[in-house]
């Protein structure tokens, strides 16, 4: 099988992790040949190449990668449209036309490469698969643009999430398939040795209770509300550990740091996140919106109960026996829930066991690739 994957961004974010994982699977298991057309240089290149993909970088002009309403108004709209038109033709004439499958990695890539996809549809025999991952209004706009071009549309999330996001379109189109994001249950599992080592390194007492948060530090992730709520809860012998970079959100990051209490630790970006799940007792994600975040199923696979917001697929993934769901911005409820879990360690252990069992049954890589084989 010959596969071409198209990705606009060079960031190694959630959707890119999924891209890397299924490329690795298809190269090793199906002996596939995979090329990746990349619009922006970044961390993703190394990750894709290490699993056998051939990356072709055709740089998207920087001004086309900026977000904001000013880019779609007046003269800027005309100039950007012309530049994007030229870029799409350049991409089309720079790649082979004999791929069996063309995979577009997310809805933003589908919009940026729309003309390229139309040309592929008209002038090649490639099967076009488009993936949607995140819960935002532009998803619906992108969906309406590409639903007639794609042979298959994969929405990475639970079926309930798909129905809420796409409504009648999801129900009516046979070409849409809903596949929850998977987790490697062997990689993400509790490790006592790692747990003890990391607690020693962080100078966290063995008997302390640890809440873990893993996400970018940006406004929509609600990190500020989380650190403020943890501080106001004033829990004895409890720690909040955060893993994740702040990217371009320096001002927001400074505000988060200034609002944090003494037992909140910011560790920045980590390549071995799976080890840090083992040192925690509860995982917390306080986002305003999500699609189906990997960190939730990773934490559950590692045996952690979950505190999360009612967003995206979390509504179906985080059942009452594995965690708690809260309204975003309900700081009082967040404080109460943090306190309740910190004072019920035995309950947390039982919920963590249930969480791992649930992931193994529904969200493992084995289940994921069995479903994906029917699409590709």
C-alpha positions as CSV (number, residue, x, y, z in Angstrom):
1,X,0.0,0.0,0.0
2,X,1.2,3.5,-0.9
3,X,0.0,6.2,1.4
4,X,0.4,10.0,1.2
5,X,-0.4,11.9,4.4
6,X,-0.9,15.7,4.4
7,X,-0.2,17.9,7.4
8,X,-0.1,21.7,7.6
9,X,1.5,22.1,11.0
10,X,5.0,21.2,12.2
11,X,3.9,20.9,15.8
12,X,3.9,17.5,17.5
13,X,0.4,17.9,19.0
14,X,-2.4,15.4,19.7
15,X,-3.4,14.8,16.1
16,X,0.2,14.5,15.1
17,X,0.8,11.8,17.7
18,X,-2.1,9.8,16.2
19,X,-0.5,10.3,12.7
20,X,2.8,9.0,13.9
21,X,1.3,5.9,15.6
22,X,-0.8,4.7,12.6
23,X,2.1,5.3,10.2
24,X,4.3,3.2,12.5
25,X,1.6,0.5,12.5
26,X,1.1,0.5,8.7
27,X,4.8,0.5,7.9
28,X,5.6,-2.4,10.3
29,X,2.4,-4.5,10.0
30,X,1.2,-3.8,6.5
31,X,4.6,-3.1,4.9
32,X,3.2,0.2,3.6
33,X,5.2,3.0,1.9
34,X,4.2,6.3,3.6
35,X,5.1,9.8,2.4
36,X,4.2,12.9,4.3
37,X,3.6,16.3,2.7
38,X,4.4,18.8,5.4
39,X,3.6,22.5,5.2
40,X,5.7,23.7,8.1
41,X,9.0,22.6,9.6
42,X,8.9,21.5,13.3
43,X,9.2,18.7,15.8
44,X,6.8,16.5,13.9
45,X,9.5,15.7,11.2
46,X,11.8,13.7,13.5
47,X,8.9,11.7,15.0
48,X,7.5,10.8,11.6
49,X,10.9,9.9,10.1
50,X,11.8,7.6,13.0
51,X,8.8,5.4,12.2
52,X,9.7,5.1,8.5
53,X,7.8,7.9,6.8
54,X,9.5,9.9,4.1
55,X,8.8,13.6,4.8
56,X,8.5,16.1,1.9
57,X,8.6,19.7,3.2
58,X,6.9,22.2,1.0
59,X,6.9,25.3,3.2
60,X,3.6,27.1,3.5
61,X,4.3,30.9,3.4
62,X,4.4,32.2,6.9
63,X,1.7,34.8,6.5
64,X,-0.7,32.1,5.5
65,X,-0.2,30.3,8.8
66,X,-1.3,33.3,10.9
67,X,-4.8,33.2,12.4
68,X,-7.1,36.2,12.8
69,X,-10.0,37.9,11.1
70,X,-7.7,40.5,9.5
71,X,-6.4,37.7,7.2
72,X,-9.8,37.2,5.6
73,X,-10.8,40.8,5.1
74,X,-10.4,43.1,2.1
75,X,-7.0,43.1,0.3
76,X,-5.6,40.5,2.7
77,X,-8.2,38.0,1.7
78,X,-7.4,38.4,-2.0
79,X,-3.6,38.2,-1.4
80,X,-3.9,35.2,0.8
81,X,-6.3,33.4,-1.6
82,X,-3.9,34.0,-4.5
83,X,-0.9,32.8,-2.4
84,X,-2.8,29.7,-1.2
85,X,-3.9,29.0,-4.8
86,X,-0.3,29.0,-6.0
87,X,0.8,26.9,-3.1
88,X,-1.8,24.2,-3.8
89,X,-0.7,24.0,-7.4
90,X,2.9,23.7,-6.3
91,X,2.1,20.9,-4.0
92,X,0.1,19.0,-6.6
93,X,2.9,19.1,-9.1
94,X,5.5,18.1,-6.5
95,X,4.0,14.8,-5.4
96,X,3.4,11.5,-7.2
97,X,-0.1,10.7,-8.4
98,X,-0.1,6.9,-7.9
99,X,-0.9,6.7,-4.1
100,X,-3.5,4.2,-3.0
101,X,-4.7,6.4,-0.2
102,X,-4.3,10.1,0.6
103,X,-4.9,10.9,4.3
104,X,-5.5,14.5,5.4
105,X,-4.5,14.7,9.1
106,X,-7.0,17.3,10.4
107,X,-9.6,19.8,9.5
108,X,-7.3,22.8,9.2
109,X,-5.1,20.9,6.7
110,X,-8.2,20.0,4.8
111,X,-9.0,23.7,4.4
112,X,-5.5,24.8,3.6
113,X,-5.1,22.0,1.0
114,X,-8.6,22.2,-0.5
115,X,-7.6,22.9,-4.1
116,X,-4.9,20.2,-3.9
117,X,-7.5,17.7,-2.7
118,X,-9.9,18.7,-5.6
119,X,-7.1,18.2,-8.1
120,X,-6.2,14.8,-6.6
121,X,-9.9,13.8,-6.7
122,X,-10.2,14.8,-10.4
123,X,-6.9,13.6,-11.7
124,X,-5.8,10.6,-9.8
125,X,-7.3,7.4,-8.4
126,X,-6.3,7.9,-4.8
127,X,-8.8,7.2,-2.1
128,X,-9.1,10.3,0.0
129,X,-9.5,10.0,3.8
130,X,-9.9,13.1,5.9
131,X,-9.6,13.1,9.7
132,X,-11.3,15.4,12.1
133,X,-10.1,15.7,15.6
134,X,-11.0,18.8,17.6
135,X,-14.3,20.4,18.8
136,X,-14.6,24.0,17.4
137,X,-17.0,25.8,15.1
138,X,-14.6,25.8,12.2
139,X,-14.8,22.0,12.1
140,X,-18.4,22.2,10.8
141,X,-17.4,24.7,8.1
142,X,-14.5,22.4,7.1
143,X,-16.8,19.4,7.1
144,X,-19.2,21.1,4.7
145,X,-16.4,22.0,2.4
146,X,-14.8,18.5,2.1
147,X,-17.7,16.0,2.6
148,X,-18.2,15.7,-1.2
149,X,-14.5,15.3,-1.8
150,X,-13.6,12.7,0.7
151,X,-14.2,9.0,0.2
152,X,-14.1,8.5,4.0
153,X,-14.2,11.0,6.9
154,X,-12.8,9.8,10.2
155,X,-13.9,11.7,13.3
156,X,-11.6,10.8,16.1
157,X,-13.8,10.7,19.1
158,X,-16.8,8.8,20.6
159,X,-20.0,8.4,18.7
160,X,-21.8,10.8,21.1
161,X,-19.2,13.4,20.3
162,X,-19.7,12.9,16.6
163,X,-23.4,13.3,16.8
164,X,-23.2,16.4,18.9
165,X,-20.7,18.1,16.5
166,X,-22.1,17.1,13.2
167,X,-25.7,16.3,13.9
168,X,-27.7,15.3,10.8
169,X,-24.7,15.3,8.6
170,X,-23.1,12.6,10.7
171,X,-26.3,10.5,10.7
172,X,-26.9,10.9,6.9
173,X,-23.5,10.2,5.5
174,X,-22.3,6.6,5.2
175,X,-18.8,7.8,4.5
176,X,-18.4,9.1,8.0
177,X,-16.9,6.8,10.6
178,X,-16.3,7.5,14.2
179,X,-13.1,6.1,15.9
180,X,-12.1,6.9,19.4
181,X,-8.4,7.9,19.9
182,X,-6.4,4.9,21.2
183,X,-3.7,4.3,23.8
184,X,-0.9,1.9,24.0
185,X,-1.9,0.0,27.2
186,X,1.6,-1.6,27.5
187,X,3.4,1.8,27.4
188,X,0.9,3.6,29.6
189,X,0.6,1.5,32.8
190,X,1.5,2.0,36.4
191,X,5.2,1.6,37.2
192,X,6.1,1.5,40.9
193,X,9.8,2.1,40.3
194,X,9.2,5.2,38.1
195,X,6.7,6.5,40.6
196,X,9.2,6.3,43.5
197,X,12.0,7.8,41.4
198,X,10.0,10.8,40.1
199,X,8.7,11.6,43.6
200,X,12.2,11.6,44.9
201,X,13.4,13.8,42.0
202,X,10.6,16.2,42.6
203,X,11.0,16.0,46.4
204,X,7.4,14.9,46.9
205,X,6.9,12.8,50.0
206,X,5.9,9.2,49.4
207,X,2.6,9.6,51.4
208,X,1.6,12.9,49.6
209,X,-1.4,13.1,47.3
210,X,-0.6,14.2,43.8
211,X,-2.9,15.7,41.2
212,X,-1.4,15.7,37.6
213,X,-2.3,18.0,34.7
214,X,-0.8,17.5,31.2
215,X,-1.6,20.1,28.5
216,X,-0.4,23.3,26.8
217,X,-0.6,26.3,29.1
218,X,-3.1,28.4,27.1
219,X,-6.4,30.0,28.0
220,X,-8.7,27.3,26.6
221,X,-7.1,24.7,28.8
222,X,-8.2,26.4,32.0
223,X,-4.8,26.0,33.7
224,X,-5.2,29.4,35.5
225,X,-8.5,28.3,37.1
226,X,-7.0,25.0,38.0
227,X,-4.0,26.4,39.9
228,X,-6.2,29.0,41.6
229,X,-8.7,26.4,42.7
230,X,-6.0,24.1,44.0
231,X,-4.5,27.0,46.0
232,X,-7.9,28.0,47.4
233,X,-8.6,24.4,48.4
234,X,-5.6,24.6,50.7
235,X,-5.2,20.8,50.8
236,X,-2.6,19.5,53.3
237,X,0.2,17.3,52.0
238,X,-1.1,17.6,48.4
239,X,0.7,18.6,45.2
240,X,-0.4,19.7,41.8
241,X,2.1,18.8,39.1
242,X,1.8,20.3,35.6
243,X,3.5,19.1,32.5
244,X,3.3,21.1,29.3
245,X,4.8,24.1,27.4
246,X,3.2,27.5,27.1
247,X,4.3,28.1,23.5
248,X,3.5,31.7,22.5
249,X,1.2,32.3,25.5
250,X,3.9,34.0,27.6
251,X,1.6,36.6,29.2
252,X,-0.9,33.9,30.2
253,X,1.9,31.7,31.5
254,X,3.2,34.5,33.7
255,X,-0.3,35.0,35.2
256,X,-0.6,31.2,35.9
257,X,2.8,31.1,37.6
258,X,1.9,34.2,39.7
259,X,-1.3,32.6,40.8
260,X,0.1,29.2,41.8
261,X,0.7,28.1,45.4
262,X,3.9,26.6,46.8
263,X,2.9,23.0,46.2
264,X,2.2,23.5,42.5
265,X,5.1,22.3,40.3
266,X,5.5,23.3,36.6
267,X,7.8,20.8,34.8
268,X,7.5,22.1,31.3
269,X,7.7,19.8,28.3
270,X,8.6,16.2,29.0
271,X,9.4,13.4,26.5
272,X,8.6,10.6,29.1
273,X,5.1,11.7,30.1
274,X,4.1,8.1,30.6
275,X,6.4,7.9,33.7
276,X,4.8,10.9,35.3
277,X,1.3,9.3,35.3
278,X,2.7,6.7,37.6
279,X,3.6,9.2,40.3
280,X,0.1,10.7,40.5
281,X,-3.1,9.8,42.3
282,X,-5.6,11.7,40.1
283,X,-5.5,13.3,36.6
284,X,-7.1,16.7,36.0
285,X,-8.0,18.3,32.6
286,X,-9.9,21.6,33.0
287,X,-10.4,22.5,29.3
288,X,-13.1,24.8,27.9
289,X,-13.4,22.4,24.9
290,X,-11.8,19.3,23.5
291,X,-12.2,16.7,20.8
292,X,-11.0,13.4,22.3
293,X,-7.8,14.3,24.3
294,X,-5.1,11.6,24.4
295,X,-4.1,12.6,27.9
296,X,-7.5,11.3,29.3
297,X,-7.1,7.7,27.9
298,X,-3.4,7.7,28.7
299,X,-4.1,8.6,32.3
300,X,-6.9,6.1,32.6
301,X,-4.6,3.4,31.1
302,X,-2.0,4.3,33.8
303,X,-4.6,3.6,36.5
304,X,-5.7,7.1,37.3
305,X,-9.2,8.4,38.0
306,X,-10.2,11.5,36.1
307,X,-11.4,15.0,36.9
308,X,-12.5,16.7,33.7
309,X,-14.9,19.1,32.1
310,X,-18.0,18.3,30.1
311,X,-16.3,18.7,26.7
312,X,-15.9,16.6,23.5
313,X,-15.7,12.9,24.0
314,X,-14.9,13.2,27.7
315,X,-18.7,13.0,28.3
316,X,-18.7,9.3,27.1
317,X,-15.1,8.3,28.2
318,X,-15.2,9.5,31.8
319,X,-18.0,7.5,33.3
320,X,-19.0,7.9,37.0
321,X,-17.1,4.8,38.1
322,X,-13.8,6.2,36.7
323,X,-14.0,9.9,37.5
324,X,-16.0,13.1,37.7
325,X,-17.2,15.6,35.1
326,X,-17.6,19.3,35.9
327,X,-18.8,22.4,34.1
328,X,-16.0,24.6,32.8
329,X,-15.5,27.7,34.9
330,X,-17.3,26.2,37.9
331,X,-14.4,26.8,40.3
332,X,-16.5,26.0,43.4
333,X,-17.2,22.5,42.1
334,X,-13.6,22.1,41.1
335,X,-12.4,23.0,44.6
336,X,-15.0,20.6,46.2
337,X,-14.0,17.7,43.8
338,X,-10.2,18.2,44.4
339,X,-10.9,18.1,48.2
340,X,-13.1,15.0,47.9
341,X,-10.6,13.0,45.9
342,X,-7.7,14.0,48.1
343,X,-9.6,12.7,51.2
344,X,-10.7,9.4,49.6
345,X,-7.5,7.7,48.5
346,X,-9.0,4.2,48.6
347,X,-11.8,5.3,46.3
348,X,-9.3,6.8,43.9
349,X,-7.4,3.4,43.7
350,X,-10.6,1.5,42.9
351,X,-11.6,4.1,40.2
352,X,-8.2,3.9,38.7
353,X,-8.5,0.1,38.4
354,X,-11.8,0.5,36.7
355,X,-10.4,3.2,34.4
356,X,-7.6,0.9,33.1
357,X,-10.2,-1.9,32.5
358,X,-12.4,0.5,30.5
359,X,-9.5,1.7,28.3
360,X,-8.3,-1.9,27.6
361,X,-11.9,-2.9,26.5
362,X,-12.7,0.2,24.4
363,X,-9.7,2.4,23.7
364,X,-6.7,0.2,23.2
365,X,-4.6,0.3,20.0
366,X,-5.8,-3.2,19.2
367,X,-9.4,-2.1,19.0
368,X,-8.4,1.0,17.1
369,X,-6.4,-0.7,14.3
370,X,-9.1,-3.4,13.9
371,X,-11.6,-0.6,13.1
372,X,-9.1,1.4,11.0
373,X,-8.4,-1.5,8.8
374,X,-11.9,-1.3,7.5
375,X,-11.4,2.3,6.5
376,X,-8.0,2.0,4.7
